[in-house]
Amino acid sequence: MQKEKNSGNIIDLKVLQRLYEYIRPYSGRFYFLIFLTIAIGVINPVRPLLVSYAIDDYIAVANYHGLLSITIVLLILLTLSGVFQYLHTFLSGWLGQYIIKDIRIKLYEHLLRMQLKFFDRTPIGRLVTRNVSDIETLSEVFSQGLAALIADVLQLIFILTFMFYLDWKLTLMSLSTFPLLVISTYIFKEKIKQAFNEVRTAVSNLNSFVQEHITGMSIVQIFNSEEREFKKFREINQEHRKANIKSVMYYSIYYPVSEVIQALGIGLIVWFGAKGVIQEYTTFGDLTAFIMYLNMFFRPIRQIADRYNTLQMGIVSSSRIFDLLDNHDQIPNEGRFAPKNLHGTVEFKNVWFAYNNEDYVLKNISFKVEQGKTIALVGATGAGKSSVINLLSRFYDINRGALLVDGVSVKDYELSALRNNIGVVLQDVFLFSNTIEENINLGNYRISRKQIYDAAELVGAKSFIERLPGKLEYNVMERGATLSVGQRQLISFIRAMVYDPKIIVLDEATSSVDSETEELIQTAIQKMMSGRTSIVIAHRLSTIQNADKILVLDHGKIVEEGTHQELLNKNGFYNQLYNMQYKEVV
């Protein structure tokens, strides 16, 4: 498993600037949030100052009317503080959710356009983490991180300003315990950050292990590995427990320590302030205000460590998301040719192709399939047969040579127009956890149920669909788990045929179907191929004997070509494959 790199300890201003691009559509609400942040930072520190005035200027001289007036002002400030705090909390959360919605949509849209080569070399779990966990972490930057951190810092600044305004000596005495709090907060910040990283790693390991072993449960049970795998799970789960307990321990130490430091500070204020009251160089109102200020001062200091870690984790997640968005390993879609209908002539001219660098899997391949004709590709595993269809649909681009459809380079076609005219049936059928109908039309609701049933009847699948509970509404579950291999293959046939493509590609299309089902769909395949250009890849040579031309591939090269009988008469590679299969059947 590849390890991921963190961006470091310093907040990346470039990442914050890029995040602001997503804030821009909601700039009005964002600036209102800034106003609320400043307002909260100002209003809360004003209250102890008013309490000081109330005690010294009104209570001490028994001025009831003045006390009533300042009490009303305090109530108004309390009400405003509550309303502003509510709006601040709601708006920061609202803003965060809308921004991560936009980022998640953009990221998923970006992934949809990536080349298959990108998915070949990128773990799926990492992409899922980017689109779910990392973006969710990013939402906390807005709901609990950035705005709250700014509010805490502003409040600290205003508290210190008012404290120095009231009594600078008492302020310095109040801050005498501040270095202890700063040191303990810094140690806590570093320790809890390390603990959070350990928790995230443990969660990732736990998720990966559970997902992988549930998927491969049949292998675990076949080889009687339940006890061994359970032991591994217990070890991973124990690491997860240790990491979480470590973070709990740091919190359980830090908060009591900060409470003791705060109590020590209040004790010093009471001692020094009481002395000042007795000697009449400090008022009782100022002493009361300082006790209130110290309580207000310590709360945001304790929270800043959490806010900073939240912000830092959000910045790391943002960096990972933007790294993915900056990856432009996509199939260029610069073609402008988008005909509604193709004739279907396919031609490979001296095509060279490699998945990695110059490790070519296709070497100087040349052949032509005329409109309505059928060509078959045969050869051993790894000969390059599937690569041919990957290139035709532009899942990958060729390295050298030319690939033409109706005499036009596939790169000159608008990508969706090209793929709409190519129907592909793969050996490994993928079905989504949804109804049969949704797996056939793939969200294209212009395809009617009549079209689906007509295609199902053609491939001999209508009877088994009608026997299912709910028929087309039947949910096939994840990867079609509730259907047999043959039934899944038949659905893939229907899926290809309802789009009425001009070019049909069958990649081992009947290899997973039993003999009885194969006989049923062979006739349907012939009807489907009628009037369409067909490229067939098959291990069962009996299924391609009627092809107009058969190409024999070996190590990425065409070694033989001709009809079934012509190739048998050559007594070469094809004849050898045919005889081997015949012996297996016998």
Secondary structure as a PSIPRED ss2 file (coil, helix, strand):
# PSIPRED VFORMAT (PSIPRED V4.0)

   1 M C   1.000  0.000  0.000
   2 Q C   1.000  0.000  0.000
   3 K C   1.000  0.000  0.000
   4 E C   1.000  0.000  0.000
   5 K C   1.000  0.000  0.000
   6 N C   1.000  0.000  0.000
   7 S C   1.000  0.000  0.000
   8 G C   1.000  0.000  0.000
   9 N C   1.000  0.000  0.000
  10 I C   1.000  0.000  0.000
  11 I C   1.000  0.000  0.000
  12 D C   1.000  0.000  0.000
  13 L H   0.000  1.000  0.000
  14 K H   0.000  1.000  0.000
  15 V H   0.000  1.000  0.000
  16 L H   0.000  1.000  0.000
  17 Q H   0.000  1.000  0.000
  18 R H   0.000  1.000  0.000
  19 L H   0.000  1.000  0.000
  20 Y H   0.000  1.000  0.000
  21 E H   0.000  1.000  0.000
  22 Y H   0.000  1.000  0.000
  23 I H   0.000  1.000  0.000
  24 R H   0.000  1.000  0.000
  25 P H   0.000  1.000  0.000
  26 Y H   0.000  1.000  0.000
  27 S H   0.000  1.000  0.000
  28 G H   0.000  1.000  0.000
  29 R H   0.000  1.000  0.000
  30 F H   0.000  1.000  0.000
  31 Y H   0.000  1.000  0.000
  32 F H   0.000  1.000  0.000
  33 L H   0.000  1.000  0.000
  34 I H   0.000  1.000  0.000
  35 F H   0.000  1.000  0.000
  36 L H   0.000  1.000  0.000
  37 T H   0.000  1.000  0.000
  38 I H   0.000  1.000  0.000
  39 A H   0.000  1.000  0.000
  40 I H   0.000  1.000  0.000
  41 G H   0.000  1.000  0.000
  42 V H   0.000  1.000  0.000
  43 I H   0.000  1.000  0.000
  44 N H   0.000  1.000  0.000
  45 P H   0.000  1.000  0.000
  46 V H   0.000  1.000  0.000
  47 R H   0.000  1.000  0.000
  48 P H   0.000  1.000  0.000
  49 L H   0.000  1.000  0.000
  50 L H   0.000  1.000  0.000
  51 V H   0.000  1.000  0.000
  52 S H   0.000  1.000  0.000
  53 Y H   0.000  1.000  0.000
  54 A H   0.000  1.000  0.000
  55 I H   0.000  1.000  0.000
  56 D H   0.000  1.000  0.000
  57 D H   0.000  1.000  0.000
  58 Y H   0.000  1.000  0.000
  59 I H   0.000  1.000  0.000
  60 A C   1.000  0.000  0.000
  61 V C   1.000  0.000  0.000
  62 A C   1.000  0.000  0.000
  63 N C   1.000  0.000  0.000
  64 Y H   0.000  1.000  0.000
  65 H H   0.000  1.000  0.000
  66 G H   0.000  1.000  0.000
  67 L H   0.000  1.000  0.000
  68 L H   0.000  1.000  0.000
  69 S H   0.000  1.000  0.000
  70 I H   0.000  1.000  0.000
  71 T H   0.000  1.000  0.000
  72 I H   0.000  1.000  0.000
  73 V H   0.000  1.000  0.000
  74 L H   0.000  1.000  0.000
  75 L H   0.000  1.000  0.000
  76 I H   0.000  1.000  0.000
  77 L H   0.000  1.000  0.000
  78 L H   0.000  1.000  0.000
  79 T H   0.000  1.000  0.000
  80 L H   0.000  1.000  0.000
  81 S H   0.000  1.000  0.000
  82 G H   0.000  1.000  0.000
  83 V H   0.000  1.000  0.000
  84 F H   0.000  1.000  0.000
  85 Q H   0.000  1.000  0.000
  86 Y H   0.000  1.000  0.000
  87 L H   0.000  1.000  0.000
  88 H H   0.000  1.000  0.000
  89 T H   0.000  1.000  0.000
  90 F H   0.000  1.000  0.000
  91 L H   0.000  1.000  0.000
  92 S H   0.000  1.000  0.000
  93 G H   0.000  1.000  0.000
  94 W H   0.000  1.000  0.000
  95 L H   0.000  1.000  0.000
  96 G H   0.000  1.000  0.000
  97 Q H   0.000  1.000  0.000
  98 Y H   0.000  1.000  0.000
  99 I H   0.000  1.000  0.000
 100 I H   0.000  1.000  0.000
 101 K H   0.000  1.000  0.000
 102 D H   0.000  1.000  0.000
 103 I H   0.000  1.000  0.000
 104 R H   0.000  1.000  0.000
 105 I H   0.000  1.000  0.000
 106 K H   0.000  1.000  0.000
 107 L H   0.000  1.000  0.000
 108 Y H   0.000  1.000  0.000
 109 E H   0.000  1.000  0.000
 110 H H   0.000  1.000  0.000
 111 L H   0.000  1.000  0.000
 112 L H   0.000  1.000  0.000
 113 R C   1.000  0.000  0.000
 114 M E   0.000  0.000  1.000
 115 Q C   1.000  0.000  0.000
 116 L H   0.000  1.000  0.000
 117 K H   0.000  1.000  0.000
 118 F H   0.000  1.000  0.000
 119 F H   0.000  1.000  0.000
 120 D H   0.000  1.000  0.000
 121 R H   0.000  1.000  0.000
 122 T C   1.000  0.000  0.000
 123 P C   1.000  0.000  0.000
 124 I H   0.000  1.000  0.000
 125 G H   0.000  1.000  0.000
 126 R H   0.000  1.000  0.000
 127 L H   0.000  1.000  0.000
 128 V H   0.000  1.000  0.000
 129 T H   0.000  1.000  0.000
 130 R H   0.000  1.000  0.000
 131 N H   0.000  1.000  0.000
 132 V H   0.000  1.000  0.000
 133 S H   0.000  1.000  0.000
 134 D H   0.000  1.000  0.000
 135 I H   0.000  1.000  0.000
 136 E H   0.000  1.000  0.000
 137 T H   0.000  1.000  0.000
 138 L H   0.000  1.000  0.000
 139 S H   0.000  1.000  0.000
 140 E H   0.000  1.000  0.000
 141 V H   0.000  1.000  0.000
 142 F H   0.000  1.000  0.000
 143 S H   0.000  1.000  0.000
 144 Q H   0.000  1.000  0.000
 145 G H   0.000  1.000  0.000
 146 L H   0.000  1.000  0.000
 147 A H   0.000  1.000  0.000
 148 A H   0.000  1.000  0.000
 149 L H   0.000  1.000  0.000
 150 I H   0.000  1.000  0.000
 151 A H   0.000  1.000  0.000
 152 D H   0.000  1.000  0.000
 153 V H   0.000  1.000  0.000
 154 L H   0.000  1.000  0.000
 155 Q H   0.000  1.000  0.000
 156 L H   0.000  1.000  0.000
 157 I H   0.000  1.000  0.000
 158 F H   0.000  1.000  0.000
 159 I H   0.000  1.000  0.000
 160 L H   0.000  1.000  0.000
 161 T H   0.000  1.000  0.000
 162 F H   0.000  1.000  0.000
 163 M H   0.000  1.000  0.000
 164 F H   0.000  1.000  0.000
 165 Y H   0.000  1.000  0.000
 166 L H   0.000  1.000  0.000
 167 D C   1.000  0.000  0.000
 168 W H   0.000  1.000  0.000
 169 K H   0.000  1.000  0.000
 170 L H   0.000  1.000  0.000
 171 T H   0.000  1.000  0.000
 172 L H   0.000  1.000  0.000
 173 M H   0.000  1.000  0.000
 174 S H   0.000  1.000  0.000
 175 L H   0.000  1.000  0.000
 176 S H   0.000  1.000  0.000
 177 T H   0.000  1.000  0.000
 178 F H   0.000  1.000  0.000
 179 P H   0.000  1.000  0.000
 180 L H   0.000  1.000  0.000
 181 L H   0.000  1.000  0.000
 182 V H   0.000  1.000  0.000
 183 I H   0.000  1.000  0.000
 184 S H   0.000  1.000  0.000
 185 T H   0.000  1.000  0.000
 186 Y H   0.000  1.000  0.000
 187 I H   0.000  1.000  0.000
 188 F H   0.000  1.000  0.000
 189 K H   0.000  1.000  0.000
 190 E H   0.000  1.000  0.000
 191 K H   0.000  1.000  0.000
 192 I H   0.000  1.000  0.000
 193 K H   0.000  1.000  0.000
 194 Q H   0.000  1.000  0.000
 195 A H   0.000  1.000  0.000
 196 F H   0.000  1.000  0.000
 197 N H   0.000  1.000  0.000
 198 E H   0.000  1.000  0.000
 199 V H   0.000  1.000  0.000
 200 R H   0.000  1.000  0.000
 201 T H   0.000  1.000  0.000
 202 A H   0.000  1.000  0.000
 203 V H   0.000  1.000  0.000
 204 S H   0.000  1.000  0.000
 205 N H   0.000  1.000  0.000
 206 L H   0.000  1.000  0.000
 207 N H   0.000  1.000  0.000
 208 S H   0.000  1.000  0.000
 209 F H   0.000  1.000  0.000
 210 V H   0.000  1.000  0.000
 211 Q H   0.000  1.000  0.000
 212 E H   0.000  1.000  0.000
 213 H H   0.000  1.000  0.000
 214 I H   0.000  1.000  0.000
 215 T H   0.000  1.000  0.000
 216 G C   1.000  0.000  0.000
 217 M H   0.000  1.000  0.000
 218 S H   0.000  1.000  0.000
 219 I H   0.000  1.000  0.000
 220 V H   0.000  1.000  0.000
 221 Q H   0.000  1.000  0.000
 222 I H   0.000  1.000  0.000
 223 F C   1.000  0.000  0.000
 224 N C   1.000  0.000  0.000
 225 S C   1.000  0.000  0.000
 226 E H   0.000  1.000  0.000
 227 E H   0.000  1.000  0.000
 228 R H   0.000  1.000  0.000
 229 E H   0.000  1.000  0.000
 230 F H   0.000  1.000  0.000
 231 K H   0.000  1.000  0.000
 232 K H   0.000  1.000  0.000
 233 F H   0.000  1.000  0.000
 234 R H   0.000  1.000  0.000
 235 E H   0.000  1.000  0.000
 236 I H   0.000  1.000  0.000
 237 N H   0.000  1.000  0.000
 238 Q H   0.000  1.000  0.000
 239 E H   0.000  1.000  0.000
 240 H H   0.000  1.000  0.000
 241 R H   0.000  1.000  0.000
 242 K H   0.000  1.000  0.000
 243 A H   0.000  1.000  0.000
 244 N H   0.000  1.000  0.000
 245 I H   0.000  1.000  0.000
 246 K H   0.000  1.000  0.000
 247 S H   0.000  1.000  0.000
 248 V H   0.000  1.000  0.000
 249 M H   0.000  1.000  0.000
 250 Y H   0.000  1.000  0.000
 251 Y H   0.000  1.000  0.000
 252 S H   0.000  1.000  0.000
 253 I H   0.000  1.000  0.000
 254 Y H   0.000  1.000  0.000
 255 Y H   0.000  1.000  0.000
 256 P H   0.000  1.000  0.000
 257 V H   0.000  1.000  0.000
 258 S H   0.000  1.000  0.000
 259 E H   0.000  1.000  0.000
 260 V H   0.000  1.000  0.000
 261 I H   0.000  1.000  0.000
 262 Q H   0.000  1.000  0.000
 263 A H   0.000  1.000  0.000
 264 L H   0.000  1.000  0.000
 265 G H   0.000  1.000  0.000
 266 I H   0.000  1.000  0.000
 267 G H   0.000  1.000  0.000
 268 L H   0.000  1.000  0.000
 269 I H   0.000  1.000  0.000
 270 V H   0.000  1.000  0.000
 271 W H   0.000  1.000  0.000
 272 F H   0.000  1.000  0.000
 273 G H   0.000  1.000  0.000
 274 A H   0.000  1.000  0.000
 275 K H   0.000  1.000  0.000
 276 G H   0.000  1.000  0.000
 277 V H   0.000  1.000  0.000
 278 I H   0.000  1.000  0.000
 279 Q C   1.000  0.000  0.000
 280 E C   1.000  0.000  0.000
 281 Y C   1.000  0.000  0.000
 282 T C   1.000  0.000  0.000
 283 T C   1.000  0.000  0.000
 284 F H   0.000  1.000  0.000
 285 G H   0.000  1.000  0.000
 286 D H   0.000  1.000  0.000
 287 L H   0.000  1.000  0.000
 288 T H   0.000  1.000  0.000
 289 A H   0.000  1.000  0.000
 290 F H   0.000  1.000  0.000
 291 I H   0.000  1.000  0.000
 292 M H   0.000  1.000  0.000
 293 Y H   0.000  1.000  0.000
 294 L H   0.000  1.000  0.000
 295 N H   0.000  1.000  0.000
 296 M H   0.000  1.000  0.000
 297 F H   0.000  1.000  0.000
 298 F H   0.000  1.000  0.000
 299 R H   0.000  1.000  0.000
 300 P H   0.000  1.000  0.000
 301 I H   0.000  1.000  0.000
 302 R H   0.000  1.000  0.000
 303 Q H   0.000  1.000  0.000
 304 I H   0.000  1.000  0.000
 305 A H   0.000  1.000  0.000
 306 D H   0.000  1.000  0.000
 307 R H   0.000  1.000  0.000
 308 Y H   0.000  1.000  0.000
 309 N H   0.000  1.000  0.000
 310 T H   0.000  1.000  0.000
 311 L H   0.000  1.000  0.000
 312 Q H   0.000  1.000  0.000
 313 M H   0.000  1.000  0.000
 314 G H   0.000  1.000  0.000
 315 I H   0.000  1.000  0.000
 316 V H   0.000  1.000  0.000
 317 S H   0.000  1.000  0.000
 318 S H   0.000  1.000  0.000
 319 S H   0.000  1.000  0.000
 320 R H   0.000  1.000  0.000
 321 I H   0.000  1.000  0.000
 322 F H   0.000  1.000  0.000
 323 D H   0.000  1.000  0.000
 324 L H   0.000  1.000  0.000
 325 L H   0.000  1.000  0.000
 326 D C   1.000  0.000  0.000
 327 N C   1.000  0.000  0.000
 328 H C   1.000  0.000  0.000
 329 D C   1.000  0.000  0.000
 330 Q E   0.000  0.000  1.000
 331 I C   1.000  0.000  0.000
 332 P C   1.000  0.000  0.000
 333 N C   1.000  0.000  0.000
 334 E C   1.000  0.000  0.000
 335 G C   1.000  0.000  0.000
 336 R C   1.000  0.000  0.000
 337 F E   0.000  0.000  1.000
 338 A C   1.000  0.000  0.000
 339 P C   1.000  0.000  0.000
 340 K C   1.000  0.000  0.000
 341 N C   1.000  0.000  0.000
 342 L C   1.000  0.000  0.000
 343 H C   1.000  0.000  0.000
 344 G C   1.000  0.000  0.000
 345 T C   1.000  0.000  0.000
 346 V E   0.000  0.000  1.000
 347 E E   0.000  0.000  1.000
 348 F E   0.000  0.000  1.000
 349 K E   0.000  0.000  1.000
 350 N E   0.000  0.000  1.000
 351 V E   0.000  0.000  1.000
 352 W E   0.000  0.000  1.000
 353 F E   0.000  0.000  1.000
 354 A E   0.000  0.000  1.000
 355 Y C   1.000  0.000  0.000
 356 N C   1.000  0.000  0.000
 357 N C   1.000  0.000  0.000
 358 E C   1.000  0.000  0.000
 359 D C   1.000  0.000  0.000
 360 Y E   0.000  0.000  1.000
 361 V E   0.000  0.000  1.000
 362 L E   0.000  0.000  1.000
 363 K E   0.000  0.000  1.000
 364 N E   0.000  0.000  1.000
 365 I E   0.000  0.000  1.000
 366 S E   0.000  0.000  1.000
 367 F E   0.000  0.000  1.000
 368 K E   0.000  0.000  1.000
 369 V E   0.000  0.000  1.000
 370 E C   1.000  0.000  0.000
 371 Q C   1.000  0.000  0.000
 372 G C   1.000  0.000  0.000
 373 K C   1.000  0.000  0.000
 374 T E   0.000  0.000  1.000
 375 I E   0.000  0.000  1.000
 376 A E   0.000  0.000  1.000
 377 L E   0.000  0.000  1.000
 378 V E   0.000  0.000  1.000
 379 G E   0.000  0.000  1.000
 380 A C   1.000  0.000  0.000
 381 T C   1.000  0.000  0.000
 382 G C   1.000  0.000  0.000
 383 A C   1.000  0.000  0.000
 384 G C   1.000  0.000  0.000
 385 K H   0.000  1.000  0.000
 386 S H   0.000  1.000  0.000
 387 S H   0.000  1.000  0.000
 388 V H   0.000  1.000  0.000
 389 I H   0.000  1.000  0.000
 390 N H   0.000  1.000  0.000
 391 L H   0.000  1.000  0.000
 392 L H   0.000  1.000  0.000
 393 S C   1.000  0.000  0.000
 394 R C   1.000  0.000  0.000
 395 F C   1.000  0.000  0.000
 396 Y C   1.000  0.000  0.000
 397 D C   1.000  0.000  0.000
 398 I C   1.000  0.000  0.000
 399 N C   1.000  0.000  0.000
 400 R E   0.000  0.000  1.000
 401 G E   0.000  0.000  1.000
 402 A E   0.000  0.000  1.000
 403 L E   0.000  0.000  1.000
 404 L E   0.000  0.000  1.000
 405 V E   0.000  0.000  1.000
 406 D C   1.000  0.000  0.000
 407 G C   1.000  0.000  0.000
 408 V E   0.000  0.000  1.000
 409 S E   0.000  0.000  1.000
 410 V H   0.000  1.000  0.000
 411 K H   0.000  1.000  0.000
 412 D H   0.000  1.000  0.000
 413 Y E   0.000  0.000  1.000
 414 E C   1.000  0.000  0.000
 415 L H   0.000  1.000  0.000
 416 S H   0.000  1.000  0.000
 417 A H   0.000  1.000  0.000
 418 L H   0.000  1.000  0.000
 419 R H   0.000  1.000  0.000
 420 N H   0.000  1.000  0.000
 421 N C   1.000  0.000  0.000
 422 I E   0.000  0.000  1.000
 423 G E   0.000  0.000  1.000
 424 V E   0.000  0.000  1.000
 425 V E   0.000  0.000  1.000
 426 L C   1.000  0.000  0.000
 427 Q C   1.000  0.000  0.000
 428 D C   1.000  0.000  0.000
 429 V C   1.000  0.000  0.000
 430 F C   1.000  0.000  0.000
 431 L C   1.000  0.000  0.000
 432 F C   1.000  0.000  0.000
 433 S C   1.000  0.000  0.000
 434 N C   1.000  0.000  0.000
 435 T E   0.000  0.000  1.000
 436 I H   0.000  1.000  0.000
 437 E H   0.000  1.000  0.000
 438 E H   0.000  1.000  0.000
 439 N H   0.000  1.000  0.000
 440 I H   0.000  1.000  0.000
 441 N H   0.000  1.000  0.000
 442 L C   1.000  0.000  0.000
 443 G C   1.000  0.000  0.000
 444 N C   1.000  0.000  0.000
 445 Y C   1.000  0.000  0.000
 446 R C   1.000  0.000  0.000
 447 I C   1.000  0.000  0.000
 448 S C   1.000  0.000  0.000
 449 R H   0.000  1.000  0.000
 450 K H   0.000  1.000  0.000
 451 Q H   0.000  1.000  0.000
 452 I H   0.000  1.000  0.000
 453 Y H   0.000  1.000  0.000
 454 D H   0.000  1.000  0.000
 455 A H   0.000  1.000  0.000
 456 A H   0.000  1.000  0.000
 457 E H   0.000  1.000  0.000
 458 L H   0.000  1.000  0.000
 459 V C   1.000  0.000  0.000
 460 G C   1.000  0.000  0.000
 461 A C   1.000  0.000  0.000
 462 K H   0.000  1.000  0.000
 463 S H   0.000  1.000  0.000
 464 F H   0.000  1.000  0.000
 465 I H   0.000  1.000  0.000
 466 E H   0.000  1.000  0.000
 467 R H   0.000  1.000  0.000
 468 L C   1.000  0.000  0.000
 469 P C   1.000  0.000  0.000
 470 G C   1.000  0.000  0.000
 471 K H   0.000  1.000  0.000
 472 L H   0.000  1.000  0.000
 473 E H   0.000  1.000  0.000
 474 Y C   1.000  0.000  0.000
 475 N E   0.000  0.000  1.000
 476 V C   1.000  0.000  0.000
 477 M C   1.000  0.000  0.000
 478 E H   0.000  1.000  0.000
 479 R H   0.000  1.000  0.000
 480 G H   0.000  1.000  0.000
 481 A C   1.000  0.000  0.000
 482 T C   1.000  0.000  0.000
 483 L C   1.000  0.000  0.000
 484 S C   1.000  0.000  0.000
 485 V H   0.000  1.000  0.000
 486 G H   0.000  1.000  0.000
 487 Q H   0.000  1.000  0.000
 488 R H   0.000  1.000  0.000
 489 Q H   0.000  1.000  0.000
 490 L H   0.000  1.000  0.000
 491 I H   0.000  1.000  0.000
 492 S H   0.000  1.000  0.000
 493 F H   0.000  1.000  0.000
 494 I H   0.000  1.000  0.000
 495 R H   0.000  1.000  0.000
 496 A H   0.000  1.000  0.000
 497 M H   0.000  1.000  0.000
 498 V C   1.000  0.000  0.000
 499 Y C   1.000  0.000  0.000
 500 D C   1.000  0.000  0.000
 501 P C   1.000  0.000  0.000
 502 K C   1.000  0.000  0.000
 503 I E   0.000  0.000  1.000
 504 I E   0.000  0.000  1.000
 505 V E   0.000  0.000  1.000
 506 L E   0.000  0.000  1.000
 507 D E   0.000  0.000  1.000
 508 E C   1.000  0.000  0.000
 509 A C   1.000  0.000  0.000
 510 T C   1.000  0.000  0.000
 511 S C   1.000  0.000  0.000
 512 S C   1.000  0.000  0.000
 513 V C   1.000  0.000  0.000
 514 D C   1.000  0.000  0.000
 515 S H   0.000  1.000  0.000
 516 E H   0.000  1.000  0.000
 517 T H   0.000  1.000  0.000
 518 E H   0.000  1.000  0.000
 519 E H   0.000  1.000  0.000
 520 L H   0.000  1.000  0.000
 521 I H   0.000  1.000  0.000
 522 Q H   0.000  1.000  0.000
 523 T H   0.000  1.000  0.000
 524 A H   0.000  1.000  0.000
 525 I H   0.000  1.000  0.000
 526 Q H   0.000  1.000  0.000
 527 K H   0.000  1.000  0.000
 528 M H   0.000  1.000  0.000
 529 M H   0.000  1.000  0.000
 530 S C   1.000  0.000  0.000
 531 G C   1.000  0.000  0.000
 532 R C   1.000  0.000  0.000
 533 T E   0.000  0.000  1.000
 534 S E   0.000  0.000  1.000
 535 I E   0.000  0.000  1.000
 536 V E   0.000  0.000  1.000
 537 I E   0.000  0.000  1.000
 538 A C   1.000  0.000  0.000
 539 H C   1.000  0.000  0.000
 540 R C   1.000  0.000  0.000
 541 L H   0.000  1.000  0.000
 542 S H   0.000  1.000  0.000
 543 T H   0.000  1.000  0.000
 544 I H   0.000  1.000  0.000
 545 Q C   1.000  0.000  0.000
 546 N C   1.000  0.000  0.000
 547 A C   1.000  0.000  0.000
 548 D C   1.000  0.000  0.000
 549 K E   0.000  0.000  1.000
 550 I E   0.000  0.000  1.000
 551 L E   0.000  0.000  1.000
 552 V E   0.000  0.000  1.000
 553 L E   0.000  0.000  1.000
 554 D E   0.000  0.000  1.000
 555 H C   1.000  0.000  0.000
 556 G C   1.000  0.000  0.000
 557 K E   0.000  0.000  1.000
 558 I E   0.000  0.000  1.000
 559 V E   0.000  0.000  1.000
 560 E E   0.000  0.000  1.000
 561 E E   0.000  0.000  1.000
 562 G E   0.000  0.000  1.000
 563 T C   1.000  0.000  0.000
 564 H H   0.000  1.000  0.000
 565 Q H   0.000  1.000  0.000
 566 E H   0.000  1.000  0.000
 567 L H   0.000  1.000  0.000
 568 L H   0.000  1.000  0.000
 569 N H   0.000  1.000  0.000
 570 K H   0.000  1.000  0.000
 571 N C   1.000  0.000  0.000
 572 G C   1.000  0.000  0.000
 573 F H   0.000  1.000  0.000
 574 Y H   0.000  1.000  0.000
 575 N H   0.000  1.000  0.000
 576 Q H   0.000  1.000  0.000
 577 L H   0.000  1.000  0.000
 578 Y H   0.000  1.000  0.000
 579 N H   0.000  1.000  0.000
 580 M H   0.000  1.000  0.000
 581 Q H   0.000  1.000  0.000
 582 Y H   0.000  1.000  0.000
 583 K H   0.000  1.000  0.000
 584 E H   0.000  1.000  0.000
 585 V H   0.000  1.000  0.000
 586 V C   1.000  0.000  0.000
